[in-house]
Structure formats: C-alpha cells, structure tokens
Amino acid sequence: MSGNPTPFEYGSNYANLDRDHELLIQILNELKTTPDAPVNVLNELRLRLLAYLDAHFEHEEDLMDAFHYSEADTHKACHREILERARSAPALDASSVSTYVSAIEQGIEEHMCGVDRKLANFLSQQNQPAHAGLDTGAFE
C-alpha cells in the first residue's frame, strides 16, 4: 500500500466491504504519517486499528456464515493470522511504528487483493435482499 491507495486499487467491488477497507487504509495512513507522534498517540491509533480489525473481520465472517461461503474456513484463518500479527507487536514508539505498519500493510494488501475479492465476487452473486440487514458495514 504505497502512498495513499484509492478504493479502486484495493477495492473488492462490493460497496460495504470497500467502505470498511477505506477506514482501514485511513488508520494505517494515519500511523504512517505520524511516526514522531507521542507514544500514547501511536498506541491509541494501534488500539483503534485492532478494534477496527475485530469489527471488520466479524462483519465479513457474519456474511460468510449467512451465505454459507464454501471458503469461509480458509478466509477466517487469514483473519486470525492478520490479527495475530497486529496484536503481537509491543507498544509502538517512533522507532517501531514504520516496521509495524509495513508488516500489517503487507498482510492486509494480500488479504484485500486475494481472499476478500473472492468473497466479494461470491457475495455479489447472492440474493442479497433477504440478508440486507447483515450487510451494513462494520461501522454503521
């Protein structure tokens, strides 16, 4: 995710997931552009990122379960790997924020361009009106 990616670059073409992805990109970009911020600010951003990941992944997993997505187990395993990577880092400071963001970005980019696009294609083919209540996005 070099620079400030546009939703199109990492978009899934599934609006509600893309809205969630835009928020993730915003949080990561905020961490990248404030490496010299006070430690408490960096760690508040990290906590915001972790809360976002939990909510977004829960949203995706609810959709997978509701629509009986056949690749759900593999997709959920990817979520666990990203969360482990995001949670395992020690508290952030000016010397560690860049490495942390790079590690998270790499996993997220692969995830959005891989399994999330597969999920979005699957969801786009489903009869969504019957499940419209589930597809509100992680932060609505």
MODELLER restraints for C-alpha pairs under 7 A, 6 or more apart:
rsr = mdl.restraints
at = mdl.atoms
rsr.add(forms.Gaussian(group=physical.xy_distance, feature=features.Distance(at['CA:1:A'], at['CA:105:A']), mean=6.32, stdev=0.5))
rsr.add(forms.Gaussian(group=physical.xy_distance, feature=features.Distance(at['CA:1:A'], at['CA:109:A']), mean=6.60, stdev=0.5))
rsr.add(forms.Gaussian(group=physical.xy_distance, feature=features.Distance(at['CA:7:A'], at['CA:18:A']), mean=6.73, stdev=0.5))
rsr.add(forms.Gaussian(group=physical.xy_distance, feature=features.Distance(at['CA:7:A'], at['CA:22:A']), mean=6.30, stdev=0.5))
rsr.add(forms.Gaussian(group=physical.xy_distance, feature=features.Distance(at['CA:10:A'], at['CA:112:A']), mean=6.16, stdev=0.5))
rsr.add(forms.Gaussian(group=physical.xy_distance, feature=features.Distance(at['CA:10:A'], at['CA:113:A']), mean=6.13, stdev=0.5))
rsr.add(forms.Gaussian(group=physical.xy_distance, feature=features.Distance(at['CA:11:A'], at['CA:18:A']), mean=5.48, stdev=0.5))
rsr.add(forms.Gaussian(group=physical.xy_distance, feature=features.Distance(at['CA:12:A'], at['CA:18:A']), mean=6.14, stdev=0.5))
rsr.add(forms.Gaussian(group=physical.xy_distance, feature=features.Distance(at['CA:12:A'], at['CA:116:A']), mean=6.61, stdev=0.5))
rsr.add(forms.Gaussian(group=physical.xy_distance, feature=features.Distance(at['CA:12:A'], at['CA:117:A']), mean=4.87, stdev=0.5))
rsr.add(forms.Gaussian(group=physical.xy_distance, feature=features.Distance(at['CA:12:A'], at['CA:120:A']), mean=5.77, stdev=0.5))
rsr.add(forms.Gaussian(group=physical.xy_distance, feature=features.Distance(at['CA:13:A'], at['CA:120:A']), mean=6.87, stdev=0.5))
rsr.add(forms.Gaussian(group=physical.xy_distance, feature=features.Distance(at['CA:14:A'], at['CA:120:A']), mean=5.55, stdev=0.5))
rsr.add(forms.Gaussian(group=physical.xy_distance, feature=features.Distance(at['CA:14:A'], at['CA:124:A']), mean=6.93, stdev=0.5))
rsr.add(forms.Gaussian(group=physical.xy_distance, feature=features.Distance(at['CA:16:A'], at['CA:135:A']), mean=6.71, stdev=0.5))
rsr.add(forms.Gaussian(group=physical.xy_distance, feature=features.Distance(at['CA:16:A'], at['CA:136:A']), mean=6.53, stdev=0.5))
rsr.add(forms.Gaussian(group=physical.xy_distance, feature=features.Distance(at['CA:16:A'], at['CA:137:A']), mean=5.06, stdev=0.5))
rsr.add(forms.Gaussian(group=physical.xy_distance, feature=features.Distance(at['CA:17:A'], at['CA:137:A']), mean=6.50, stdev=0.5))
rsr.add(forms.Gaussian(group=physical.xy_distance, feature=features.Distance(at['CA:20:A'], at['CA:56:A']), mean=6.56, stdev=0.5))
rsr.add(forms.Gaussian(group=physical.xy_distance, feature=features.Distance(at['CA:20:A'], at['CA:137:A']), mean=6.38, stdev=0.5))
rsr.add(forms.Gaussian(group=physical.xy_distance, feature=features.Distance(at['CA:20:A'], at['CA:138:A']), mean=6.36, stdev=0.5))
rsr.add(forms.Gaussian(group=physical.xy_distance, feature=features.Distance(at['CA:27:A'], at['CA:49:A']), mean=6.38, stdev=0.5))
rsr.add(forms.Gaussian(group=physical.xy_distance, feature=features.Distance(at['CA:28:A'], at['CA:101:A']), mean=6.62, stdev=0.5))
rsr.add(forms.Gaussian(group=physical.xy_distance, feature=features.Distance(at['CA:31:A'], at['CA:42:A']), mean=6.82, stdev=0.5))
rsr.add(forms.Gaussian(group=physical.xy_distance, feature=features.Distance(at['CA:31:A'], at['CA:45:A']), mean=6.71, stdev=0.5))
rsr.add(forms.Gaussian(group=physical.xy_distance, feature=features.Distance(at['CA:32:A'], at['CA:98:A']), mean=6.60, stdev=0.5))
rsr.add(forms.Gaussian(group=physical.xy_distance, feature=features.Distance(at['CA:32:A'], at['CA:101:A']), mean=6.79, stdev=0.5))
rsr.add(forms.Gaussian(group=physical.xy_distance, feature=features.Distance(at['CA:35:A'], at['CA:94:A']), mean=5.22, stdev=0.5))
rsr.add(forms.Gaussian(group=physical.xy_distance, feature=features.Distance(at['CA:35:A'], at['CA:97:A']), mean=6.08, stdev=0.5))
rsr.add(forms.Gaussian(group=physical.xy_distance, feature=features.Distance(at['CA:36:A'], at['CA:94:A']), mean=5.31, stdev=0.5))
rsr.add(forms.Gaussian(group=physical.xy_distance, feature=features.Distance(at['CA:39:A'], at['CA:92:A']), mean=6.48, stdev=0.5))
rsr.add(forms.Gaussian(group=physical.xy_distance, feature=features.Distance(at['CA:39:A'], at['CA:93:A']), mean=5.23, stdev=0.5))
rsr.add(forms.Gaussian(group=physical.xy_distance, feature=features.Distance(at['CA:42:A'], at['CA:92:A']), mean=6.10, stdev=0.5))
rsr.add(forms.Gaussian(group=physical.xy_distance, feature=features.Distance(at['CA:42:A'], at['CA:93:A']), mean=6.79, stdev=0.5))
rsr.add(forms.Gaussian(group=physical.xy_distance, feature=features.Distance(at['CA:43:A'], at['CA:91:A']), mean=6.43, stdev=0.5))
rsr.add(forms.Gaussian(group=physical.xy_distance, feature=features.Distance(at['CA:43:A'], at['CA:92:A']), mean=5.81, stdev=0.5))
rsr.add(forms.Gaussian(group=physical.xy_distance, feature=features.Distance(at['CA:50:A'], at['CA:86:A']), mean=6.97, stdev=0.5))
rsr.add(forms.Gaussian(group=physical.xy_distance, feature=features.Distance(at['CA:55:A'], at['CA:138:A']), mean=5.57, stdev=0.5))
rsr.add(forms.Gaussian(group=physical.xy_distance, feature=features.Distance(at['CA:56:A'], at['CA:138:A']), mean=5.03, stdev=0.5))
rsr.add(forms.Gaussian(group=physical.xy_distance, feature=features.Distance(at['CA:57:A'], at['CA:79:A']), mean=6.56, stdev=0.5))
rsr.add(forms.Gaussian(group=physical.xy_distance, feature=features.Distance(at['CA:59:A'], at['CA:137:A']), mean=6.73, stdev=0.5))
rsr.add(forms.Gaussian(group=physical.xy_distance, feature=features.Distance(at['CA:59:A'], at['CA:138:A']), mean=5.50, stdev=0.5))
rsr.add(forms.Gaussian(group=physical.xy_distance, feature=features.Distance(at['CA:63:A'], at['CA:134:A']), mean=6.65, stdev=0.5))
rsr.add(forms.Gaussian(group=physical.xy_distance, feature=features.Distance(at['CA:64:A'], at['CA:72:A']), mean=6.00, stdev=0.5))
rsr.add(forms.Gaussian(group=physical.xy_distance, feature=features.Distance(at['CA:75:A'], at['CA:115:A']), mean=6.29, stdev=0.5))
rsr.add(forms.Gaussian(group=physical.xy_distance, feature=features.Distance(at['CA:82:A'], at['CA:107:A']), mean=6.26, stdev=0.5))
rsr.add(forms.Gaussian(group=physical.xy_distance, feature=features.Distance(at['CA:86:A'], at['CA:104:A']), mean=6.38, stdev=0.5))
